[in-house]
Amino acid sequence: MGLLWSVTKELTYDSNASESMLQQIISGTYHWLSGTSAILNFFALGIIYLICVTLINRFWIGTALFVVISGIFTFANKVKVTMRDEPIIPSDLTTMTAGGAGNVTSFATADMQSTIHAGIVLVVWSVVLCLLLQIVDKRSMFIHCSWRRSFSGPKNIIGTVSRVLAPILSVCLIVTYATGLSNLDSGVRKFVDEIGYVPRLWNVMEDAQMSGAATTFLSLTKVKAMESEPDYGKPAMQRIYNRYARQADAINMKRAGTLTDNTVIMVLSESFSDPTRVPGVKLVADPMPGIRGIESTTTSGLMLSPGYGGGTANIEFQQMTGLSMANFSDSMLSPYQQLVPNRLQFFSFNQMWNQACGSDACSVGFHPYLQGFYLRNVNYQKFGFSHLYTLDSNPQIKHQGTYQGVGGTSETVTDEQAYQNVLDEINDPAGDNRGSQYIELVTMQNHSPYPDVYGNSNEFKDDNDSEVPTDERNAISTYAKGVQRTDQATLDFLDQLDAMNKPITVVFYGDHLPGIYTTASQDPANDLALHETDYFIWSNKASQRSESMTDAKFSSSNYFMAQVAEQTDAKVSPYLALLTVLHERIAAMSKPIASVADWSVAGSPTYLDSDGNPINPDALSDEDKQLLEDYRMVQYDMCVGKNYLQDMGFMELPSSHS
């Protein structure tokens, strides 16, 4: 009940009420006891309780220990949910173990102090009660055994063996349960699925409310990120470093620029794609003529996306780190939740700008939505961003206006407003001495759903000859109008950047198609087309651009930074050299996720050649197989291993004087 109460923001402790805290918790949550979250919490807490009792081997003292652990978790959870709209996750353990519950109070506001104090009193009295019951109870041990006469008779032998095995088996049980939650094929997962477990990894707060705070915590504790690499070790990583350091030297002999002399803006345009490319969709007017024109004059093409209708953070993760979802195990569904928070450090490309300017002030993120989605607030801080401005950050994102249409008002911030935040950041006089920046913008305008806010002003209603059901056609028409607005806003944005007297490069890409193409998605032959979005890499007049466009008709977001280096004629690190060479041989890679609602992996990795044709992995040359193996080993080092490569300088750009 305490855990159910802890993740419900509407339920707060009233110190002036006639009811005690315990009564308030019971009265607020008893009607949820038959729900999925309560049942799943019961399983998790039951195993933890078993560990406490079998480890101490004193029933009431073990119960007291359980009360302390569950009490700290419950009230820490309540404070964090109240303050940050986010439950306790495994990466918070370092904070909790370093200062215990006392550290929780350090970031709690004054109005939360009464809750914390009442919680401490409740836990203390519960512990005192347990200790009194231990005195009253005549049983000295939960499992009878005698260490002095361990093997003096059958009773002592059985007791001693049970005493040793019980806590070991209990710990094994919780480990099995925790790891099984993230393994789609495990017996644990099949069991909890029958109960109604549906993980919501895009929002850990919602997941904690629907699946139970204990279940959410355990599901994030131990995820098999990648298959084991038997050859992994420092010598193997040294060989990889040497191999791609030589590749970097060869590339850098032909280049003159420095990547971090450019301000790089990554624009993840939510759900942006060309609707006219979807099989069965026929629009008379072109919803994106401006972007189509840009694509004809600069590096551009189609990006292979692992998502359809969702999975934004996975594509964003690839773009930020250069890593690929194709290399992860099937249980790694969302690195932002399951991986990054649990690593002590994690490389992302913005750190190259931080190193160049000597401060994290050079890395700024904007996302006109909630910071807790996909744990962006946690991850951006770990990546080394000075700020992530969102609707609920402090300070908030400045421009957050929505679209006012004849048919209603949209719920998402417009692209015009999102772009204005970036322009304000670049034009900020306080940053004149800061140098070039890395700016991450994740927009929201074209996020589902697609209510008709345009009314008769939407020309795509009449210019839509798609042979699909009426509801689907209406959604496509509304979405197409949003694409048109993005098209115009992006042109205006680039025009303003083009007038600036500083080198700026923009990577613009759609993360995935919207999940509105029901008819097309029913035909397996359309699967690849429904996982390809538009992208382009554009540099303003002040940039040092390559004389010729790069040939990149197909790509995936893990390659974008390597492509930026190519377009800006910039020298590369060994890591970027690996991505550059790999992109030349394997144009795009992905592991598509079938449904964001189910969060289940659809199948094996997809590899595309430079013409967009699928590649049979078995038909790859030995050189290409070695490239993929090196790439997997690099990802293993960064995500599972000991970060040997980062310590060796694998991600460091050559100095501007070299």
C-alpha positions in Angstrom: 0.0 0.0 0.0 2.9 2.3 0.8 4.4 1.9 -2.6 1.0 2.5 -4.3 0.7 5.7 -2.3 4.2 6.8 -3.0 3.7 7.0 -6.8 0.3 8.7 -6.7 0.9 12.5 -6.6 -2.7 13.2 -5.7 -2.3 11.3 -2.4 -0.4 13.5 0.1 0.0 13.4 3.8 -2.1 15.9 5.7 -0.4 16.6 9.1 -3.5 18.4 10.3 -5.9 15.6 9.6 -7.4 13.5 12.4 -6.2 10.3 10.7 -2.7 9.1 11.2 -0.3 8.6 8.3 -0.9 4.9 8.2 -4.7 5.5 8.1 -4.3 8.0 5.3 -2.2 5.5 3.3 -4.7 2.7 3.8 -7.8 4.8 3.0 -6.2 6.2 -0.1 -5.0 2.9 -1.6 -7.0 -0.1 -0.4 -9.3 0.0 -3.5 -6.3 -0.7 -5.7 -5.2 -3.9 -3.9 -6.7 -6.1 -6.6 -5.0 -4.3 -9.4 -2.0 -5.3 -11.4 0.4 -2.9 -9.7 -0.5 -4.1 -6.2 -0.1 -7.8 -7.2 3.3 -7.2 -8.9 4.4 -5.2 -5.9 3.4 -8.0 -3.6 5.5 -10.5 -5.5 8.6 -8.3 -5.4 8.2 -7.3 -1.8 7.5 -10.9 -0.8 10.8 -12.1 -2.2 12.7 -9.2 -0.5 10.9 -10.0 2.8 12.0 -13.6 2.4 15.6 -12.5 2.0 15.5 -10.4 5.1 14.0 -13.1 7.3 16.2 -16.0 6.0 19.3 -13.8 6.2 18.8 -12.7 9.8 17.1 -16.0 10.8 15.0 -14.1 13.3 11.5 -13.6 12.2 10.7 -10.3 13.9 14.2 -8.8 13.5 14.0 -9.8 9.8 10.6 -8.1 9.7 12.1 -5.0 11.2 14.8 -4.9 8.6 12.2 -5.3 5.9 10.2 -2.4 7.4 13.3 -0.2 7.4 14.2 -1.0 3.7 10.6 -0.7 2.4 10.0 2.4 4.5 13.1 4.2 3.1 12.2 3.2 -0.4 8.6 4.2 0.0 9.3 7.7 1.4 12.2 8.4 -0.8 10.0 7.4 -3.7 7.3 9.8 -2.5 9.7 12.7 -2.2 11.2 12.1 -5.6 7.8 11.7 -7.3 6.6 14.9 -5.7 9.7 16.9 -6.5 10.6 15.4 -9.9 7.6 13.4 -11.1 9.8 10.4 -11.3 10.2 7.3 -9.1 13.4 5.9 -7.6 15.4 4.0 -10.1 18.6 1.8 -9.7 20.9 4.7 -10.5 19.7 6.5 -7.4 21.1 3.8 -5.2 24.5 5.6 -5.1 22.8 8.6 -3.6 20.7 6.6 -1.2 23.6 4.4 0.0 25.9 7.3 0.4 23.7 9.3 2.7 20.6 7.1 3.3 17.3 8.8 3.9 19.1 11.9 5.1 20.1 12.7 1.6 16.5 12.6 0.5 15.6 15.3 2.9 18.3 17.6 1.4 16.3 18.1 -1.8 12.9 18.0 -0.3 10.9 21.3 0.1 9.6 22.5 3.4 6.1 21.2 2.7 7.5 17.7 2.3 9.3 17.8 5.7 6.1 16.8 7.6 5.7 13.8 5.3 9.3 12.7 5.9 9.1 13.2 9.7 5.8 11.3 9.9 7.3 8.5 7.8 10.3 8.3 10.1 8.1 8.1 13.1 6.0 5.4 11.4 9.1 3.3 10.6 10.6 3.7 14.0 7.4 2.7 15.8 7.1 -0.3 13.5 10.7 -1.4 14.3 10.1 -1.0 18.0 7.0 -3.1 17.8 8.9 -5.8 15.9 11.6 -5.8 18.5 9.1 -6.1 21.3 7.4 -9.0 19.5 10.8 -10.7 19.2 11.2 -10.5 22.9 7.7 -11.9 23.5 8.1 -14.6 20.8 9.6 -17.8 22.3 11.3 -18.8 19.0 14.9 -17.8 19.0 15.4 -18.7 15.3 13.3 -18.8 12.2 15.1 -21.9 10.9 16.4 -24.1 13.7 20.1 -24.9 13.4 23.2 -25.2 15.7 26.5 -24.1 14.4 28.4 -25.8 17.2 26.7 -29.2 16.5 26.0 -28.7 12.8 26.2 -32.4 11.9 25.5 -34.1 15.1 22.2 -35.5 13.9 19.6 -35.5 11.1 17.7 -32.5 12.6 20.8 -30.4 12.9 22.1 -31.4 9.5 18.8 -30.4 7.8 18.6 -27.2 9.9 22.2 -26.1 9.1 21.8 -26.9 5.3 18.5 -25.0 5.3 20.0 -22.1 7.1 22.7 -21.8 4.5 20.6 -22.4 1.4 17.5 -20.4 2.3 19.1 -16.9 2.0 21.2 -18.0 -1.0 18.1 -19.3 -2.8 16.1 -16.2 -1.8 18.8 -14.0 -3.4 18.8 -16.2 -6.5 15.0 -15.8 -6.6 15.1 -12.0 -6.6 17.9 -12.0 -9.2 15.9 -14.4 -11.4 12.8 -12.3 -11.0 14.5 -9.0 -11.8 16.4 -10.3 -14.8 13.3 -12.2 -16.0 11.2 -9.0 -16.2 13.3 -7.7 -19.1 13.7 -11.0 -20.9 10.7 -11.5 -23.2 11.2 -15.3 -23.4 11.7 -15.9 -19.7 9.3 -17.9 -17.5 9.1 -14.9 -15.2 8.1 -12.6 -18.0 5.4 -15.0 -19.3 4.1 -15.3 -15.8 3.8 -11.6 -15.1 2.4 -11.0 -18.6 -0.5 -13.3 -17.6 -1.2 -11.1 -14.6 -1.3 -8.0 -16.8 2.2 -6.7 -16.9 2.8 -4.2 -19.7 6.0 -2.3 -19.3 5.9 1.4 -20.2 9.5 2.1 -20.7 9.0 5.5 -22.4 7.7 6.8 -19.1 9.0 5.3 -15.8 6.5 7.3 -13.8 3.6 5.7 -15.7 5.3 2.4 -15.5 5.6 2.6 -11.7 1.9 3.6 -11.4 0.7 0.8 -13.6 3.2 -2.0 -12.8 4.2 -1.1 -9.3 7.2 0.9 -8.1 9.1 -2.2 -7.0 8.5 -3.9 -10.4 9.7 -0.8 -12.2 12.8 -0.6 -10.0 13.7 -4.3 -10.4 13.0 -4.3 -14.2 15.8 -1.7 -14.6 18.3 -3.3 -12.3 19.7 -6.0 -14.5 19.2 -6.0 -18.2 21.3 -8.0 -20.5 22.5 -5.2 -22.8 24.6 -7.3 -25.2 25.7 -10.9 -25.7 29.0 -11.6 -24.0 32.2 -11.1 -26.0 34.7 -13.8 -25.0 37.6 -12.0 -26.6 36.9 -8.8 -24.7 39.8 -7.3 -22.8 42.3 -4.5 -22.8 44.6 -6.1 -25.4 41.7 -6.6 -27.8 40.6 -3.0 -27.3 44.1 -1.8 -27.8 44.2 -3.5 -31.2 40.9 -1.9 -32.2 42.3 1.5 -31.1 45.4 1.1 -33.2 43.4 -0.1 -36.2 41.1 3.0 -36.3 43.8 5.4 -35.2 45.5 4.5 -38.4 42.2 5.0 -40.3 41.8 8.4 -38.7 45.3 9.4 -39.7 44.5 8.4 -43.3 41.2 10.4 -43.3 42.7 13.4 -41.6 45.5 13.8 -44.2 42.8 14.8 -46.6 40.9 17.2 -44.3 41.7 20.6 -42.8 38.8 21.6 -40.5 38.1 21.1 -36.8 34.7 19.7 -36.0 34.2 21.7 -32.8 34.9 25.0 -34.6 31.3 24.5 -35.9 28.1 25.0 -34.0 26.2 21.7 -34.6 22.5 21.6 -34.1 20.8 18.3 -34.0 17.0 18.6 -34.9 15.0 15.5 -34.1 11.8 16.4 -35.7 9.1 14.3 -34.0 7.4 11.9 -36.5 8.6 13.8 -39.5 8.5 11.9 -42.8 7.3 12.2 -46.3 3.7 10.9 -46.4 3.7 10.6 -50.2 6.3 7.9 -49.9 4.0 5.6 -48.0 2.4 2.9 -50.2 -1.3 3.7 -50.8 -1.1 7.4 -49.8 -1.9 9.8 -52.6 -1.7 13.6 -51.9 -2.3 16.0 -54.7 -0.2 18.8 -53.1 3.3 18.4 -51.8 3.4 18.9 -48.0 7.2 19.5 -47.9 8.4 21.4 -51.0 10.9 23.5 -49.0 12.7 20.6 -47.3 12.6 18.7 -50.6 14.4 21.6 -52.2 17.0 21.6 -49.5 17.5 17.9 -49.9 18.4 18.4 -53.5 21.3 20.7 -52.7 22.9 19.2 -49.6 23.7 15.9 -47.9 20.3 14.1 -47.6 18.5 10.9 -48.0 16.5 8.3 -46.1 17.2 7.3 -42.5 16.5 3.7 -41.4 14.6 3.9 -38.1 14.1 1.2 -35.6 10.7 2.5 -34.7 7.3 2.9 -36.3 4.8 5.0 -34.4 7.2 5.4 -31.4 10.6 4.7 -29.9 11.9 8.3 -30.3 14.6 7.9 -27.6 16.2 5.0 -29.2 16.9 6.9 -32.4 18.0 9.9 -30.3 20.3 7.6 -28.4 21.9 6.4 -31.6 22.4 9.9 -32.8 23.9 11.1 -29.5 26.3 8.3 -29.0 27.1 6.7 -32.4 25.9 3.4 -31.1 23.3 1.1 -32.7 20.2 -0.7 -31.4 21.2 -3.4 -33.9 24.0 -4.5 -31.6 22.0 -4.8 -28.4 20.3 -8.0 -27.1 16.6 -8.4 -27.5 16.0 -7.5 -23.9 17.6 -4.0 -24.3 14.5 -2.1 -25.4 15.3 1.4 -24.2 18.9 2.4 -23.4 17.7 5.7 -21.9 15.9 3.7 -19.2 17.7 0.4 -19.0 21.4 1.3 -19.6 22.6 4.9 -19.4 21.4 5.7 -15.9 23.2 2.6 -14.5 26.6 3.4 -16.0 29.1 5.6 -14.1 30.0 7.5 -17.3 28.7 7.4 -20.9 30.2 9.0 -24.0 28.1 11.2 -26.2 29.3 13.5 -29.0 28.5 16.7 -27.3 31.4 16.0 -24.9 33.8 16.8 -27.7 32.5 20.4 -27.6 32.7 20.4 -23.8 36.3 19.4 -24.1 37.1 22.0 -26.7 35.6 24.9 -24.7 36.5 23.6 -21.3 33.0 23.7 -20.0 29.6 22.0 -20.3 28.1 25.4 -21.2 28.8 24.5 -24.8 26.2 21.7 -24.6 22.5 22.7 -24.4 19.3 20.7 -25.0 15.8 21.8 -25.8 12.7 19.6 -25.6 9.3 21.3 -25.4 7.7 18.5 -23.3 8.4 16.8 -20.0 11.9 16.1 -18.9 11.1 12.8 -17.2 10.0 11.1 -20.4 12.7 8.6 -21.3 14.6 9.9 -18.2 16.1 12.7 -20.4 16.8 14.8 -17.4 19.0 12.0 -15.9 20.7 11.1 -19.1 21.4 14.6 -20.4 23.1 15.4 -17.2 25.2 12.3 -17.5 26.0 13.2 -21.1 27.4 16.5 -19.9 24.7 19.0 -21.0 24.6 22.2 -19.0 20.9 22.5 -19.4 17.9 20.6 -20.8 15.1 23.1 -21.2 11.7 21.5 -21.0 8.2 22.5 -20.0 8.8 21.4 -16.4 12.6 22.2 -16.1 13.9 25.0 -13.9 14.1 27.3 -15.6 11.5 26.3 -18.2 11.9 26.4 -21.9 11.1 30.0 -22.9 9.0 29.6 -26.0 6.2 27.1 -25.6 3.3 28.3 -27.7 0.9 25.9 -29.3 -1.1 26.2 -32.6 -4.4 28.0 -32.5 -6.5 26.7 -35.4 -10.1 27.2 -36.6 -10.9 23.7 -35.4 -9.2 23.9 -32.0 -5.9 24.3 -30.2 -3.1 21.7 -30.5 -1.6 20.3 -27.3 2.0 20.3 -28.5 4.5 23.2 -28.9 4.9 24.4 -32.5 8.1 24.0 -34.4 8.3 27.7 -34.8 8.5 28.1 -31.1 10.9 25.2 -30.7 13.3 26.8 -33.3 13.0 30.2 -31.6 14.5 28.7 -28.4 17.6 27.5 -30.4 17.9 30.9 -32.1 17.8 32.7 -28.7 20.5 30.4 -27.4 22.8 31.1 -30.4 22.1 34.8 -30.3 22.6 35.1 -26.5 25.2 37.9 -25.9 26.3 36.0 -22.8 27.6 33.3 -25.0 29.8 35.5 -27.2 33.0 34.2 -25.6 31.8 30.7 -25.3 32.7 29.5 -28.8 30.9 26.9 -30.8 28.1 24.8 -29.3 26.4 21.5 -29.6 22.7 22.0 -29.4 20.1 19.2 -29.3 16.5 19.9 -30.2 13.8 17.3 -29.9 10.5 18.7 -31.2 7.0 17.8 -30.4 4.7 19.4 -33.0 3.9 16.3 -35.1 3.5 13.9 -32.1 0.3 11.8 -32.1 -2.6 12.0 -31.8 -3.8 14.1 -34.8 -7.0 15.9 -33.9 -8.5 18.1 -36.6 -7.4 21.6 -35.4 -7.3 23.0 -38.9 -10.9 22.7 -40.0 -11.5 24.0 -43.5 -8.1 25.6 -43.7 -6.5 22.2 -44.3 -6.2 21.8 -48.1 -5.1 18.2 -47.7 -8.6 17.2 -46.8 -9.7 17.7 -50.4 -6.4 16.8 -51.9 -6.2 13.3 -50.4 -6.9 10.5 -52.8 -5.5 7.8 -50.6 -7.4 4.5 -50.9 -7.8 4.0 -47.2 -10.7 4.1 -44.7 -12.1 7.5 -43.8 -10.7 7.8 -40.3 -7.2 6.9 -41.6 -7.5 9.3 -44.5 -8.5 12.1 -42.1 -5.5 11.4 -39.8 -3.2 11.4 -42.8 -4.6 14.8 -44.0 -4.1 16.3 -40.5 -0.6 14.9 -40.3 0.2 16.2 -43.8 -0.8 19.7 -42.7 1.6 19.4 -39.7 4.4 18.4 -42.1 3.6 21.4 -44.2 4.0 23.7 -41.1 7.2 22.0 -40.2 8.5 22.5 -43.7 7.9 26.3 -43.6 9.2 26.7 -40.0 12.4 24.8 -41.0 13.0 27.0 -44.0 12.6 30.1 -41.9 14.9 28.7 -39.2 17.6 27.9 -41.8 17.3 31.3 -43.4 18.1 32.9 -40.0 21.0 30.6 -39.4 22.3 31.3 -42.9 22.5 35.0 -42.1 24.8 34.4 -39.0 28.5 35.1 -39.3 29.5 31.8 -37.5 29.8 28.3 -39.0 26.7 26.3 -38.2 25.7 22.9 -39.4 22.2 21.4 -38.9 21.3 17.7 -38.9 17.6 17.5 -39.4 15.8 14.1 -39.3 12.5 12.5 -38.5 12.7 9.9 -35.8 10.0 7.5 -37.1 6.8 7.5 -39.1 3.6 8.2 -37.3 1.5 5.1 -36.5 -1.4 6.2 -38.6 -0.8 4.0 -41.7 -3.0 1.1 -40.7 -3.6 -0.1 -44.2 0.0 0.0 -45.3 1.3 -1.6 -42.2 -0.9 -4.7 -42.8 1.2 -5.6 -45.8 4.6 -7.1 -44.8 6.1 -5.9 -48.1 5.8 -2.3 -46.7 7.8 -2.9 -43.6 11.0 -1.3 -44.8 9.2 1.7 -46.3 7.5 2.3 -42.9 10.9 2.5 -41.2 12.5 5.1 -43.5 12.3 8.8 -42.7 13.8 11.9 -44.3 17.1 13.5 -43.1 19.4 16.2 -44.4 22.7 17.8 -43.2 22.9 21.5 -44.0 25.6 24.0 -43.4 25.3 27.8 -43.5 27.3 30.2 -45.7 29.9 30.8 -43.0 30.8 27.1 -42.7 33.8 25.4 -44.2 31.9 23.0 -46.4 33.3 20.2 -48.6 33.2 21.1 -52.2 31.1 18.1 -53.2 28.1 16.6 -51.6 28.6 13.3 -49.8 26.8 10.3 -51.3 24.5 9.3 -48.5 21.1 8.3 -50.0 20.7 6.0 -47.0 21.9 6.3 -43.4 21.0 5.6 -39.8 21.2 8.1 -36.9 24.3 6.5 -35.5 26.3 7.7 -38.5 25.2 11.4 -38.4 28.2 12.8 -36.6 30.6 11.0 -38.9 28.7 12.6 -41.8 28.8 16.0 -40.2 32.6 15.7 -40.0 32.7 14.8 -43.7 30.5 17.6 -44.8 32.5 20.2 -42.7 35.8 18.8 -43.9 36.7 18.1 -40.3 39.3 15.8 -38.9 38.1 12.8 -37.0 38.8 10.7 -33.9 39.4 7.0 -34.2 35.8 6.4 -33.2 34.5 8.7 -36.0 36.9 7.0 -38.4 35.3 3.6 -37.5 31.8 5.1 -38.2 33.0 6.7 -41.4 34.4 3.5 -42.8 31.5 1.4 -41.6 29.0 3.8 -43.3 30.8 3.5 -46.6 30.4 -0.3 -46.4 27.0 -0.6 -44.7 24.9 2.4 -45.3 22.3 1.9 -42.6 21.5 -0.5 -39.8 18.7 -1.0 -37.4 16.7 -3.5 -35.4 13.1 -2.6 -35.9 10.7 -2.6 -33.0 7.3 -3.9 -34.1 5.1 -2.0 -31.7 5.9 0.8 -29.2 2.9 -0.3 -27.2 4.2 -3.8 -26.7 7.9 -2.9 -26.6 8.9 -6.2 -28.2 11.7 -6.6 -30.7 10.5 -7.4 -34.1 13.4 -9.4 -35.5 17.0 -9.6 -36.5 19.1 -6.5 -37.4 18.5 -5.0 -40.8 21.4 -3.8 -42.9 21.1 -1.7 -46.1 23.6 -1.0 -48.8 24.1 2.4 -50.4 21.1 1.9 -52.7 18.8 1.0 -49.8 18.7 -2.8 -50.6 18.8 -5.2 -47.6 22.1 -7.0 -47.1 22.2 -10.6 -46.1 24.7 -10.7 -43.2 26.0 -14.1 -44.3 26.9 -12.6 -47.7 29.1 -9.9 -46.2 32.8 -9.9 -47.1 35.3 -10.8 -44.4 36.3 -7.2 -44.2 32.8 -6.1 -43.6 32.3 -8.8 -41.0 35.4 -7.5 -39.3 34.1 -4.0 -39.3 30.8 -5.1 -37.7 32.6 -7.2 -35.1 34.9 -4.3 -34.2 31.8 -2.0 -34.0 30.1 -4.5 -31.6 33.2 -4.7 -29.5 33.4 -1.0 -29.3 29.8 -0.8 -28.2 30.4 -3.6 -25.7 33.2 -1.7 -24.2 31.1 1.5 -23.9 27.9 -0.2 -22.6 29.0 -3.3 -20.7 32.7 -3.3 -20.4 35.3 -1.1 -18.7 35.5 1.9 -21.1 39.1 1.0 -22.1 38.7 2.9 -25.3 37.6 6.1 -23.8 40.6 6.0 -21.4 42.8 5.4 -24.5 41.5 8.6 -26.2 39.5 6.7 -28.8 36.8 9.4 -28.9 39.1 12.4 -28.8 39.5 14.6 -31.8 42.9 15.6 -33.0 44.1 19.0 -31.8 43.4 21.9 -34.2 47.2 22.3 -34.6 47.8 18.7 -35.7 
